[in-house]
């Protein structure tokens, strides 16, 4: 019974992302910042994640994102541990229950 609570605790994040999307699915902000259990994650919401938010069924089912996961593109992670100061990824998937806070940076450009 923990799953519904963890999903509902991220409703503000999902609502923020949904409300920032234009008609074609492009976010109105530059980057999404997630404060997670392993560090600070900066990136843009991924295509498959946005398609799922918009309920578009054209997206290939092989790239279907589970509702408890957020897909980010062009990601930088500032790790909390000293042995991995910063890492960059083309695409990163973060469990929503790892997100402890969030912010948005800049306008899309």
SULHU-V97452 format. One record per residue. RES is the residue in one letter. NEAR is the number of other C-alpha atoms within 10 Angstrom. D_LAST is the distance of its C-alpha to the last C-alpha in Angstrom with 1 decimal. Layout:
RES_NEAR_D_LAST, RES_NEAR_D_LAST
This chain:
X_5_41.3, X_6_38.6, X_10_35.9, X_9_35.4, X_10_35.1, X_14_32.5, X_15_30.4, X_11_30.9, X_15_30.0, X_17_26.4, X_11_26.2, X_11_24.1, X_18_21.4, X_15_21.5, X_11_21.6, X_12_18.5, X_18_16.5, X_15_18.2, X_11_17.6, X_14_13.9, X_16_13.7, X_10_13.3, X_8_16.1, X_8_14.8, X_14_14.2, X_14_10.4, X_21_10.0, X_16_8.6, X_16_8.3, X_16_6.9, X_22_10.4, X_20_13.8, X_20_16.7, X_22_20.2, X_17_23.3, X_20_25.8, X_13_29.4, X_13_28.6, X_17_25.8, X_18_22.2, X_24_19.7, X_24_16.0, X_24_13.8, X_20_12.0, X_22_14.4, X_17_16.0, X_16_16.7, X_19_20.3, X_21_19.9, X_21_17.6, X_17_20.2, X_16_22.9, X_16_21.5, X_14_21.2, X_10_24.8, X_11_24.0, X_10_27.1, X_8_25.9, X_14_24.5, X_9_27.2, X_9_29.5, X_6_29.7, X_10_26.1, X_13_26.9, X_17_25.7, X_11_28.4, X_12_27.6, X_15_28.3, X_16_25.6, X_19_21.8, X_20_20.0, X_25_17.1, X_18_15.2, X_15_14.3, X_22_16.6, X_19_18.2, X_22_21.4, X_18_23.3, X_17_26.7, X_14_29.3, X_10_32.1, X_8_32.9, X_7_33.4, X_10_29.8, X_11_27.7, X_15_24.3, X_11_23.4, X_15_20.4, X_12_20.3, X_10_18.5, X_15_19.5, X_19_21.4, X_14_23.3, X_15_24.3, X_13_27.2, X_18_26.5, X_16_29.7, X_16_28.4, X_21_25.6, X_12_27.1, X_13_24.2, X_16_20.4, X_12_17.5, X_17_13.8, X_12_11.5, X_10_8.7, X_10_6.3, X_11_3.8, X_7_0.0
